[in-house]
Amino acid sequence: MFWSSAAIAGTTAGGFAFLVIILGFYYCYVFRRRIPSNRNSDTVEWNRGGRISTASCGPVIEHQGARPFTLEELEQATKNFSESNLVGAGSPKQEFVEEVKRLADIWHRNLVTLIGYCQEGGLQMVVSEYLPNGSVCGHLYDTGRDSVTRLEFKQRLSIAIGVAKGLSHLHSLAPPLVHKDFKTSNVLVDENFIAKVADAGIVRLVQRSEGVGSSHTSGCNIFLDPEVNSSGQLSESSDVYSFGVFLLELITGQEVVRHILQNQRNAWSSGWKHISVQTNLSTKD
C-alpha cells in the first residue's frame, strides 16, 4: 500500500501539532504549580549554609552566591575579553552588585547559574557557569561553526521539557522573574545535553546601563509577543509566547526568521512578476 505525499505531509504536521499541544499543556501544568520561595524546588534541597545538594540532578553543585572575581582571572577565562564572550555593561556599582547577588541566589537544574561578578578597570561584568556544548542553535541549524552534534527527537523533547521547567521556576519566584529576552540562542546545553535557560534577568542590568526603561526592547524581534507593542510591558505571558516560537524552531530545526524573510521575498517576487505581466499586456493592447 502506497501513501500519497499529501497523506504523509498531513500525518507529519498532525504529529508536530500534537507534540506542541502536549508540551503546551505540560508547561501550563508546571507553571501553575507556584513555588512560594526561590529556594524551594522539587529537585533541590537547601542546606542551612546556603548550598545546594541534589541526588537526582546529575552532578552536585555547591552554591554559595555570587563572589567577586579579579580582572586578571576574567582576562584568562575569556581569552582577553573576546567579543564572543561579551554580554553587556553593568548599571551603577551598588545597584549592579545587589542585582547580581539576587540573581545568584536563584538556582534550578534548568537555569544557567550566575557565579560571580567583577568590578575593575571601569568595567562591570557578570560570570556564569560554563556549558561546553554551547547554545542549542548550533545543534539545530547552520551557524557557521564547525560540525556539531545533531539532536535526536528524544533529545529535543527533553530540551523542550527542561526549558519549560526553567521558565516555570522563574515565574514561580516571589516576585516572579520575567526573562524578557528568551530565545533559542539563550538555551544552552551541558555535556549531557541537559537544557539550561541563560541570561535570566540580564536584560534589566543592560537596560539600566543604557538608560532604557523597563518596557520591551525595540526593533524587530521574532520572539517578542506582538501584544507587547500595545501594552508596552513584558510579562510571564510574553515569555510563554517566546517559548512557543522556540518550540517551533526546536521541532523544525530551522530559524523562523529565515522563513519569514524568504516568504516576504517570494511575495515581493510574485508581485513584481504580476506587475510585469500586466504591463506587457497593456503595451500589447
Backbone bond lengths (Angstrom), bond angles and torsions (degrees), N, CA, C in turn:
res aa  C-N    CA-C-N  psi(-1)  N-CA   C-N-CA  omega(-1)  CA-C   N-CA-C  phi
1 M - - - 1.469 - - 1.528 108.94 -
2 F 1.323 117.15 127.96 1.453 121.03 -177.34 1.526 109.77 -103.23
3 W 1.330 113.61 139.42 1.463 120.02 177.86 1.524 108.92 -94.53
4 S 1.298 116.56 138.42 1.458 120.66 175.70 1.523 108.96 -75.76
5 S 1.332 115.52 157.26 1.467 119.46 179.42 1.513 111.03 -62.94
6 A 1.330 117.22 -33.97 1.470 120.30 179.26 1.516 110.88 -65.73
7 A 1.347 116.08 -40.21 1.469 119.42 -179.88 1.517 110.68 -66.10
8 I 1.335 116.13 -41.52 1.465 119.75 179.04 1.519 110.54 -64.20
9 A 1.330 116.81 -44.82 1.464 120.43 179.53 1.516 110.96 -62.29
10 G 1.334 115.91 -40.99 1.460 119.30 179.54 1.511 112.06 -64.90
11 T 1.326 116.16 -41.84 1.469 120.05 178.89 1.520 111.16 -63.92
12 T 1.339 116.48 -42.79 1.464 120.49 179.51 1.522 111.30 -63.78
13 A 1.331 116.36 -46.21 1.465 120.16 179.34 1.520 110.95 -62.12
14 G 1.334 115.29 -40.34 1.462 118.67 178.49 1.511 112.06 -63.73
15 G 1.338 116.44 -38.44 1.464 120.16 178.60 1.515 111.71 -64.86
16 F 1.342 116.44 -42.82 1.457 119.89 178.13 1.525 110.95 -63.84
17 A 1.330 116.16 -43.05 1.464 120.19 179.83 1.520 110.75 -61.93
18 F 1.336 116.05 -41.45 1.467 120.08 179.15 1.525 110.39 -62.54
19 L 1.349 116.69 -41.17 1.454 120.36 179.56 1.519 111.21 -63.29
20 V 1.333 117.04 -44.44 1.458 120.83 179.32 1.523 110.77 -61.12
21 I 1.332 117.25 -41.71 1.464 120.89 179.35 1.522 110.55 -63.45
22 I 1.340 116.76 -44.84 1.465 120.67 179.61 1.523 110.71 -60.65
23 L 1.348 116.61 -45.89 1.456 119.96 179.53 1.519 111.32 -65.13
24 G 1.337 116.97 -35.38 1.458 120.44 177.00 1.512 111.87 -62.99
25 F 1.340 116.55 -46.04 1.462 120.39 177.19 1.525 110.70 -62.67
26 Y 1.337 115.83 -38.73 1.461 119.08 -179.49 1.523 110.04 -63.76
27 Y 1.345 116.35 -43.91 1.458 119.32 179.82 1.517 110.61 -62.06
28 C 1.323 117.15 -45.07 1.466 120.43 179.71 1.524 110.94 -59.79
29 Y 1.341 116.12 -39.30 1.466 120.24 179.91 1.525 110.51 -63.65
30 V 1.348 115.71 -46.16 1.455 119.24 -179.32 1.520 110.89 -69.08
31 F 1.340 115.87 -39.06 1.454 121.28 -177.20 1.520 111.86 -63.35
32 R 1.325 117.28 -35.39 1.458 120.72 -177.90 1.528 112.74 -73.86
33 R 1.335 116.24 -16.69 1.462 119.21 178.92 1.515 108.78 -82.60
34 R 1.310 115.83 77.74 1.450 121.36 -176.49 1.526 111.14 -64.70
35 I 1.317 115.45 138.17 1.451 120.95 176.99 1.519 107.75 -105.34
36 P 1.335 120.47 124.61 1.450 122.44 -174.60 1.516 114.25 -66.76
37 S 1.313 119.14 -21.98 1.455 121.63 -177.90 1.506 109.08 -139.43
38 N 1.362 115.79 151.03 1.449 118.86 -179.98 1.519 112.41 -75.89
39 R 1.316 117.57 3.32 1.453 121.05 177.61 1.517 111.71 -110.86
40 N 1.310 115.75 18.08 1.454 119.80 175.20 1.512 108.88 -118.25
41 S 1.305 117.33 131.21 1.457 121.43 179.06 1.506 108.63 -158.88
42 D 1.329 116.02 148.67 1.449 119.10 179.99 1.518 111.95 -72.20
43 T 1.336 116.91 -8.82 1.460 119.64 -179.79 1.519 112.29 -115.05
44 V 1.337 117.64 4.18 1.453 120.27 -172.89 1.516 111.03 -130.31
45 E 1.312 116.41 140.68 1.451 121.84 173.99 1.516 108.24 -122.41
46 W 1.345 117.09 121.42 1.453 121.28 -177.99 1.525 109.95 -94.11
47 N 1.328 117.11 130.71 1.444 121.93 173.57 1.517 109.56 -91.97
48 R 1.314 117.64 167.03 1.454 120.79 -177.73 1.522 112.39 -63.68
49 G 1.305 116.72 -27.08 1.458 119.77 -179.96 1.509 113.44 -78.33
50 G 1.334 117.93 1.79 1.447 120.89 178.99 1.500 113.96 84.34
51 R 1.331 117.66 14.74 1.455 120.74 -179.88 1.514 110.47 -98.97
52 I 1.303 114.57 154.31 1.455 120.96 -179.34 1.516 109.39 -104.00
53 S 1.316 115.50 134.26 1.459 119.14 173.14 1.507 108.43 -137.41
54 T 1.316 116.88 139.84 1.450 121.47 -179.91 1.509 109.45 -152.41
55 A 1.314 115.48 146.28 1.464 119.34 -178.95 1.513 112.08 -102.46
56 S 1.339 116.87 -15.18 1.462 120.02 -173.34 1.514 113.47 -107.13
57 C 1.311 118.71 2.60 1.459 121.72 -174.78 1.517 112.66 -110.09
58 G 1.308 117.61 22.13 1.453 118.92 -179.70 1.517 110.27 83.83
59 P 1.340 118.29 -137.61 1.455 121.88 -177.56 1.521 112.01 -61.43
60 V 1.333 116.72 141.76 1.462 121.94 178.34 1.518 108.72 -78.64
61 I 1.329 116.51 132.46 1.454 122.01 -179.79 1.518 109.14 -110.69
62 E 1.318 116.75 123.11 1.457 121.12 175.97 1.526 107.55 -88.78
63 H 1.322 116.58 113.51 1.460 121.84 -173.26 1.519 109.13 -111.84
64 Q 1.326 117.36 118.92 1.455 121.60 -178.54 1.521 111.20 -125.85
65 G 1.316 118.31 24.77 1.445 120.86 179.93 1.516 112.08 81.52
66 A 1.347 115.79 -175.35 1.464 120.62 -177.12 1.520 110.69 -80.45
67 R 1.310 116.65 136.89 1.461 121.15 176.88 1.520 108.74 -119.82
68 P 1.338 117.36 150.84 1.465 119.57 179.15 1.520 111.72 -75.54
69 F 1.336 116.13 139.96 1.457 122.64 175.51 1.525 108.88 -110.65
70 T 1.320 116.94 153.16 1.457 120.86 174.40 1.522 109.36 -85.20
71 L 1.318 115.46 158.75 1.461 119.94 179.73 1.528 110.52 -63.94
72 E 1.320 116.48 -35.55 1.466 120.22 179.61 1.523 111.56 -63.89
73 E 1.342 116.94 -39.50 1.462 120.94 178.63 1.523 111.07 -61.65
74 L 1.335 115.90 -43.46 1.461 119.66 -177.75 1.524 111.66 -72.72
75 E 1.317 117.65 -33.61 1.465 119.91 176.47 1.524 110.70 -60.96
76 Q 1.324 115.87 -40.56 1.461 119.89 178.98 1.522 111.52 -70.17
77 A 1.337 116.38 -39.56 1.468 120.31 -176.13 1.518 112.70 -73.50
78 T 1.344 117.35 -27.72 1.466 120.74 -174.98 1.526 113.18 -108.47
79 K 1.343 116.17 13.81 1.468 120.34 -178.88 1.525 110.66 56.10
80 N 1.336 113.69 54.78 1.467 122.01 179.13 1.527 112.07 59.05
81 F 1.333 114.30 45.00 1.465 123.04 175.75 1.527 112.54 57.81
82 S 1.306 114.25 60.03 1.466 120.34 175.99 1.523 109.44 -60.78
83 E 1.324 117.14 142.95 1.464 121.98 -178.75 1.524 112.09 -57.92
84 S 1.323 116.98 -29.67 1.465 120.40 -178.66 1.520 112.38 -68.98
85 N 1.334 117.35 -16.28 1.461 121.05 -178.85 1.522 112.62 -102.29
86 L 1.327 117.90 0.10 1.456 121.28 -176.17 1.518 111.19 -83.20
87 V 1.348 116.29 127.33 1.463 121.79 177.70 1.513 110.44 -99.83
88 G 1.332 117.50 -49.10 1.455 120.72 179.96 1.512 110.17 164.80
89 A 1.314 115.95 171.93 1.459 120.99 179.29 1.519 110.27 -87.57
90 G 1.317 115.59 168.11 1.460 119.88 -175.91 1.511 113.59 -99.29
91 S 1.354 115.37 178.73 1.447 123.41 176.94 1.526 108.60 -92.28
92 P 1.355 119.37 -176.59 1.461 120.54 178.27 1.525 111.89 -47.99
93 K 1.338 115.74 146.19 1.459 121.21 -165.43 1.519 114.93 -51.74
94 Q 1.340 118.00 -53.41 1.455 119.43 -174.56 1.524 111.40 -66.12
95 E 1.326 117.32 -43.14 1.461 120.77 178.03 1.526 110.32 -62.93
96 F 1.320 115.10 -37.84 1.462 119.93 179.34 1.528 110.96 -61.10
97 V 1.331 116.98 -47.98 1.462 121.21 -178.72 1.519 110.93 -63.48
98 E 1.330 117.15 -43.59 1.463 120.58 -179.32 1.524 111.23 -63.09
99 E 1.332 116.39 -41.72 1.463 120.12 -179.47 1.526 111.01 -68.06
100 V 1.324 116.68 -40.57 1.462 120.30 178.88 1.520 110.75 -63.93
101 K 1.328 117.17 -42.68 1.465 120.34 179.40 1.527 111.01 -64.49
102 R 1.328 116.24 -36.70 1.471 119.53 177.84 1.524 110.35 -64.50
103 L 1.325 116.49 -43.83 1.463 120.20 179.74 1.525 111.51 -68.06
104 A 1.338 116.61 -32.06 1.463 119.99 -179.29 1.524 111.82 -70.05
105 D 1.325 117.21 -20.84 1.471 120.70 178.37 1.523 112.38 -77.96
106 I 1.319 116.73 -9.67 1.468 120.72 -179.48 1.523 108.59 -90.44
107 W 1.323 115.82 124.48 1.465 119.40 179.10 1.516 110.48 -137.28
108 H 1.299 114.51 137.59 1.462 121.50 173.65 1.517 107.28 -158.63
109 R 1.298 116.05 151.58 1.462 120.83 -178.58 1.519 112.07 -57.50
110 N 1.321 117.40 -31.80 1.463 121.69 -175.20 1.523 112.98 -105.50
111 L 1.332 116.34 25.55 1.460 122.11 174.00 1.522 108.98 -125.57
112 V 1.328 116.64 138.60 1.459 120.56 175.17 1.524 108.35 -69.21
113 T 1.327 116.74 125.79 1.460 121.91 -175.51 1.520 111.33 -80.80
114 L 1.335 115.97 131.30 1.457 121.70 174.31 1.528 107.21 -87.76
115 I 1.326 117.72 123.20 1.461 120.16 -171.62 1.524 114.20 -111.60
116 G 1.319 118.80 -9.61 1.453 117.92 179.39 1.512 113.77 176.71
117 Y 1.330 114.79 -171.40 1.463 120.90 -177.65 1.521 108.81 -153.02
118 C 1.319 115.89 168.68 1.464 121.95 177.54 1.521 108.72 -144.16
119 Q 1.346 115.34 134.72 1.461 121.94 176.36 1.522 108.73 -131.83
120 E 1.295 115.80 81.10 1.461 121.57 179.22 1.521 109.43 -142.28
121 G 1.322 114.87 155.89 1.455 119.84 176.34 1.513 113.63 61.14
122 G 1.349 117.04 27.75 1.455 120.71 -179.01 1.510 114.11 74.86
123 L 1.333 117.35 10.78 1.459 121.95 -179.19 1.521 110.32 -111.91
124 Q 1.335 115.32 152.88 1.458 122.26 173.39 1.522 107.59 -129.12
125 M 1.323 116.58 117.59 1.459 121.29 -173.74 1.515 110.50 -132.09
126 V 1.328 115.04 149.75 1.458 121.05 174.53 1.524 108.68 -109.39
127 V 1.326 115.75 148.23 1.463 121.95 -177.54 1.519 108.39 -121.61
128 S 1.322 116.92 127.01 1.465 121.39 179.61 1.522 109.80 -121.73
129 E 1.319 115.72 168.53 1.461 120.41 -179.57 1.529 110.75 -63.78
130 Y 1.320 115.29 151.56 1.462 121.21 -179.12 1.524 109.83 -94.56
131 L 1.338 115.58 130.29 1.461 121.48 177.94 1.528 108.39 -116.11
132 P 1.320 117.77 113.62 1.474 122.12 -170.20 1.519 115.89 -62.66
133 N 1.336 118.12 -28.21 1.465 119.69 -176.67 1.525 113.34 -89.66
134 G 1.321 117.00 1.75 1.452 120.91 173.07 1.517 114.90 64.93
135 S 1.333 114.43 -156.23 1.461 120.80 -177.75 1.522 111.38 -75.20
136 V 1.323 115.23 149.32 1.463 120.22 178.50 1.530 110.82 -66.06
137 C 1.330 117.23 -18.69 1.472 120.97 178.13 1.523 111.21 -56.40
138 G 1.325 115.80 -42.35 1.448 120.02 -177.19 1.513 113.93 -66.26
139 H 1.330 116.74 -13.87 1.462 121.18 179.95 1.531 111.86 -106.55
140 L 1.331 116.25 0.32 1.470 120.53 -179.45 1.519 111.99 -107.93
141 Y 1.329 116.39 -50.25 1.456 119.53 -177.75 1.524 109.95 -139.89
142 D 1.306 115.00 168.47 1.457 121.69 -174.81 1.518 110.43 -64.60
143 T 1.332 116.28 121.53 1.459 121.15 178.19 1.523 112.10 -115.98
144 G 1.326 116.44 10.56 1.455 119.82 179.65 1.516 113.66 84.59
145 R 1.328 116.71 0.37 1.459 120.00 179.56 1.530 110.22 -89.75
146 D 1.327 114.24 175.54 1.460 119.35 175.55 1.518 109.44 -66.43
147 S 1.316 116.27 169.70 1.459 121.24 -176.36 1.521 110.99 -57.78
148 V 1.318 116.76 136.23 1.454 123.11 -179.56 1.518 108.82 -127.48
149 T 1.315 114.90 172.75 1.455 120.56 -179.02 1.522 110.62 -68.76
150 R 1.317 116.54 130.51 1.458 121.26 175.56 1.516 108.80 -87.14
151 L 1.303 116.28 136.79 1.461 121.15 -174.20 1.522 111.99 -80.56
152 E 1.322 115.64 131.87 1.455 121.38 172.09 1.525 108.73 -78.74
153 F 1.345 115.85 166.09 1.460 119.96 -177.18 1.530 111.28 -61.82
154 K 1.343 117.25 -40.71 1.466 120.33 179.79 1.522 111.14 -62.88
155 Q 1.331 116.71 -37.04 1.458 120.33 177.81 1.522 111.00 -66.48
156 R 1.315 116.64 -39.88 1.467 120.22 179.35 1.525 110.82 -64.94
157 L 1.325 115.83 -40.73 1.462 119.52 178.35 1.524 110.54 -64.26
158 S 1.332 116.97 -42.63 1.459 121.40 178.54 1.525 111.20 -63.13
159 I 1.332 116.75 -40.45 1.463 121.18 178.35 1.522 110.56 -64.08
160 A 1.327 117.24 -43.50 1.468 121.05 179.80 1.527 111.00 -60.07
161 I 1.328 116.77 -45.10 1.467 120.72 -179.84 1.528 110.52 -66.51
162 G 1.338 116.75 -41.19 1.457 120.17 179.41 1.517 112.33 -62.56
163 V 1.324 116.91 -43.28 1.463 120.92 178.72 1.527 110.61 -64.21
164 A 1.333 117.02 -40.60 1.466 120.67 177.70 1.524 110.69 -59.92
165 K 1.319 116.94 -40.92 1.467 120.65 178.65 1.528 111.16 -66.39
166 G 1.341 116.41 -40.22 1.455 119.82 179.51 1.515 112.51 -63.47
167 L 1.333 117.08 -47.78 1.463 120.71 178.07 1.521 111.13 -64.15
168 S 1.324 116.28 -39.23 1.456 120.41 179.36 1.525 110.94 -61.19
169 H 1.323 116.43 -39.16 1.468 119.57 179.04 1.529 110.80 -64.63
170 L 1.333 117.20 -42.04 1.464 120.54 177.42 1.521 111.08 -59.23
171 H 1.328 116.12 -43.57 1.463 121.08 -178.32 1.523 112.08 -73.43
172 S 1.338 117.46 -16.99 1.457 121.26 -177.99 1.524 112.66 -88.39
173 L 1.328 117.31 -6.41 1.457 120.38 -179.27 1.522 110.33 -70.77
174 A 1.312 116.30 163.79 1.459 121.36 178.56 1.537 108.63 -121.23
175 P 1.351 117.91 105.42 1.467 127.74 -1.05 1.532 110.98 -76.90
176 P 1.338 117.15 163.75 1.468 120.41 -179.71 1.531 111.04 -61.03
177 L 1.309 116.14 144.09 1.460 121.55 176.35 1.522 108.66 -106.40
178 V 1.326 116.22 114.24 1.465 121.85 177.80 1.527 108.06 -87.15
179 H 1.315 116.44 132.06 1.465 120.19 -177.70 1.522 111.02 -64.38
180 K 1.326 117.32 -47.67 1.465 125.82 176.62 1.530 115.10 77.86
181 D 1.315 118.04 -14.18 1.468 119.19 -179.76 1.523 110.37 -145.91
182 F 1.343 116.27 40.24 1.459 118.95 -177.69 1.523 110.12 -75.16
183 K 1.321 116.27 132.64 1.458 123.33 178.30 1.522 108.19 -160.71
184 T 1.302 116.28 171.04 1.458 120.92 -175.47 1.520 112.06 -59.83
185 S 1.323 117.46 -37.19 1.468 120.21 -179.19 1.517 112.52 -68.36
186 N 1.337 117.63 -15.88 1.459 121.49 177.60 1.521 112.46 -94.86
187 V 1.315 117.05 15.17 1.466 121.81 172.59 1.525 107.46 -109.45
188 L 1.324 116.52 114.20 1.456 121.95 -179.21 1.524 110.15 -106.92
189 V 1.320 116.19 157.86 1.464 120.82 179.63 1.526 109.33 -128.31
190 D 1.347 115.65 139.32 1.459 119.84 -179.09 1.521 110.95 -86.85
191 E 1.326 116.36 -166.69 1.463 119.99 -176.63 1.517 112.91 -65.11
192 N 1.331 117.23 -21.64 1.466 121.93 177.89 1.527 112.36 -101.45
193 F 1.338 116.31 11.24 1.461 124.12 -178.77 1.535 111.84 60.13
194 I 1.331 115.65 34.30 1.460 120.76 169.61 1.521 107.26 -83.45
195 A 1.330 116.92 126.98 1.461 121.79 -174.85 1.521 111.35 -78.42
196 K 1.337 115.60 141.02 1.458 121.96 177.35 1.523 108.84 -137.71
197 V 1.321 115.91 131.73 1.462 121.72 178.76 1.524 108.63 -80.00
198 A 1.326 116.21 128.31 1.466 121.61 -177.68 1.523 111.37 -106.34
199 D 1.330 115.25 161.84 1.469 124.44 171.73 1.518 113.99 66.12
200 A 1.325 118.48 24.11 1.466 120.24 176.36 1.525 109.14 -67.73
201 G 1.334 116.89 121.67 1.454 121.72 179.86 1.510 114.66 85.93
202 I 1.332 117.99 -8.45 1.463 120.80 -177.87 1.525 111.38 -69.43
203 V 1.320 116.86 -33.54 1.469 120.77 -179.09 1.523 110.83 -57.10
204 R 1.317 116.40 -38.12 1.467 120.47 -179.49 1.525 110.94 -62.21
205 L 1.324 117.28 -41.04 1.462 120.79 178.26 1.524 111.34 -64.25
206 V 1.329 116.23 -44.39 1.463 120.74 -179.02 1.526 110.79 -66.77
207 Q 1.343 117.26 -39.90 1.459 120.78 179.80 1.521 111.20 -61.40
208 R 1.316 116.89 -40.83 1.459 120.21 179.26 1.523 111.44 -64.60
209 S 1.326 116.06 -41.59 1.460 119.74 -178.13 1.521 111.65 -66.98
210 E 1.336 116.64 -30.08 1.465 121.06 -178.38 1.520 112.33 -94.89
211 G 1.343 117.30 0.07 1.449 120.68 -179.87 1.504 113.52 72.06
212 V 1.338 117.31 26.86 1.457 122.53 -179.65 1.511 109.36 -96.44
213 G 1.320 117.34 143.80 1.452 121.72 179.49 1.502 112.35 -69.70
214 S 1.337 115.00 -177.90 1.462 120.65 -176.44 1.514 112.92 -86.74
215 S 1.326 117.68 4.79 1.460 119.84 179.98 1.511 110.06 -78.96
216 H 1.335 115.61 -169.69 1.458 120.36 -171.81 1.520 111.76 -71.12
217 T 1.306 115.35 159.74 1.457 122.09 177.94 1.521 109.81 -77.71
218 S 1.328 115.64 133.10 1.459 119.36 -179.12 1.516 110.47 -76.63
219 G 1.326 114.43 168.60 1.453 119.49 178.99 1.511 111.93 97.57
220 C 1.327 114.48 173.58 1.455 120.57 -179.00 1.520 109.85 -79.05
221 N 1.309 116.50 119.00 1.462 122.12 179.10 1.514 107.60 -137.80
222 I 1.316 116.48 107.92 1.455 121.42 -175.47 1.520 111.54 -66.20
223 F 1.340 117.55 -20.55 1.460 121.47 -179.63 1.530 112.27 -87.27
224 L 1.321 117.89 -7.68 1.460 121.60 -175.96 1.522 111.57 -82.98
225 D 1.326 116.02 130.29 1.457 122.14 177.73 1.532 109.47 -61.17
226 P 1.342 119.36 124.47 1.473 121.32 -179.47 1.521 113.46 -57.09
227 E 1.338 117.91 -27.39 1.461 120.52 -179.99 1.525 112.02 -65.79
228 V 1.325 116.94 -21.90 1.462 120.29 179.35 1.527 110.58 -64.93
229 N 1.329 116.86 -29.60 1.463 120.32 179.35 1.520 112.12 -62.96
230 S 1.339 116.79 -30.21 1.463 120.26 179.18 1.522 112.09 -91.89
231 S 1.335 117.20 -39.71 1.469 120.77 -178.25 1.526 112.00 -80.93
232 G 1.341 116.38 -30.35 1.457 119.87 -179.40 1.509 114.34 75.80
233 Q 1.327 117.60 6.91 1.459 120.96 -177.17 1.524 111.17 -129.81
234 L 1.314 115.00 138.12 1.462 121.26 174.31 1.523 109.34 -92.36
235 S 1.324 116.82 143.25 1.459 121.50 -175.89 1.520 109.69 -145.60
236 E 1.344 115.73 -176.80 1.459 119.88 175.76 1.531 110.73 -58.59
237 S 1.337 116.12 -36.29 1.466 120.37 -179.34 1.526 111.60 -64.27
238 S 1.325 117.01 -37.69 1.467 119.44 178.76 1.527 110.84 -68.37
239 D 1.337 116.92 -31.92 1.470 119.99 173.80 1.526 110.84 -65.02
240 V 1.345 116.07 -39.53 1.466 120.54 179.63 1.527 109.99 -64.48
241 Y 1.333 117.18 -39.66 1.468 120.44 176.70 1.533 109.90 -60.28
242 S 1.334 116.05 -46.36 1.469 120.14 178.90 1.522 110.87 -61.12
243 F 1.329 116.10 -36.27 1.462 120.94 177.82 1.528 110.43 -62.87
244 G 1.325 117.40 -36.75 1.460 121.28 177.97 1.519 112.27 -64.29
245 V 1.342 116.64 -41.36 1.468 120.23 177.14 1.530 109.85 -65.20
246 F 1.328 115.75 -39.75 1.468 120.20 176.57 1.526 110.95 -59.79
247 L 1.332 117.68 -42.63 1.464 121.17 178.44 1.528 111.23 -59.89
248 L 1.321 115.80 -39.90 1.463 119.83 179.91 1.528 110.56 -61.79
249 E 1.329 116.72 -43.91 1.463 119.83 178.71 1.524 111.05 -69.00
250 L 1.334 116.59 -37.40 1.462 120.41 -178.93 1.523 111.19 -64.54
251 I 1.331 117.02 -40.20 1.465 121.40 -177.79 1.530 111.51 -74.41
252 T 1.330 116.26 -44.92 1.467 120.10 -176.13 1.523 112.68 -82.57
253 G 1.333 116.69 -23.78 1.459 119.90 -176.90 1.511 112.95 72.78
254 Q 1.335 117.07 21.33 1.458 121.14 -177.64 1.524 109.94 -134.90
255 E 1.328 115.66 152.83 1.457 121.01 178.27 1.530 110.28 -73.80
256 V 1.310 116.52 128.80 1.461 121.02 179.76 1.519 110.55 -65.31
257 V 1.318 117.50 -40.45 1.459 120.56 -176.40 1.525 111.26 -62.67
258 R 1.322 118.47 -33.30 1.468 120.65 178.61 1.521 111.08 -65.82
259 H 1.338 115.87 -39.05 1.464 119.54 178.60 1.525 110.77 -65.60
260 I 1.322 116.62 -40.20 1.464 120.19 -179.82 1.522 110.44 -64.33
261 L 1.333 116.29 -46.65 1.461 119.88 179.31 1.521 111.51 -63.70
262 Q 1.333 116.82 -38.85 1.459 120.49 179.11 1.518 110.92 -65.39
263 N 1.342 116.49 -41.71 1.467 120.34 177.91 1.522 111.28 -63.60
264 Q 1.346 116.07 -37.90 1.459 119.34 178.00 1.527 110.73 -65.18
265 R 1.332 115.97 -41.96 1.472 119.42 178.58 1.524 111.02 -64.86
266 N 1.348 116.00 -40.12 1.462 119.62 178.73 1.523 111.06 -64.33
267 A 1.340 116.04 -40.82 1.464 120.29 179.50 1.528 110.43 -64.70
268 W 1.351 116.11 -41.68 1.464 119.95 178.29 1.523 110.57 -64.40
269 S 1.330 116.66 -42.19 1.464 120.74 -179.85 1.521 110.69 -63.09
270 S 1.347 116.75 -43.47 1.468 120.73 179.67 1.519 110.78 -64.34
271 G 1.330 116.19 -40.88 1.464 120.01 179.24 1.515 111.78 -64.72
272 W 1.333 116.53 -39.72 1.462 120.69 179.53 1.524 110.98 -66.28
273 K 1.331 117.28 -40.22 1.457 120.46 177.84 1.524 110.22 -63.80
274 H 1.347 116.16 -39.53 1.461 120.20 179.88 1.524 110.58 -63.16
275 I 1.340 116.18 -42.17 1.463 120.31 179.11 1.529 109.96 -64.56
276 S 1.336 116.68 -40.69 1.466 120.71 -179.22 1.523 110.75 -63.53
277 V 1.330 117.25 -42.69 1.463 121.42 179.45 1.516 110.24 -63.28
278 Q 1.346 116.88 -45.01 1.458 120.66 179.84 1.525 110.86 -62.38
279 T 1.335 116.58 -38.66 1.465 120.60 179.57 1.523 111.01 -65.47
280 N 1.325 116.36 -42.39 1.466 120.50 179.20 1.520 111.43 -64.15
281 L 1.326 116.71 -40.59 1.463 120.43 178.81 1.518 110.63 -64.59
282 S 1.340 115.38 -40.38 1.463 118.80 -179.59 1.521 110.46 -66.15
283 T 1.330 116.55 -37.19 1.459 120.59 179.79 1.520 111.38 -66.14
284 K 1.350 116.00 -41.56 1.457 120.17 179.88 1.517 111.07 -66.59
285 D 1.343 116.80 -36.89 1.457 119.50 178.67 1.524 109.94 -64.89
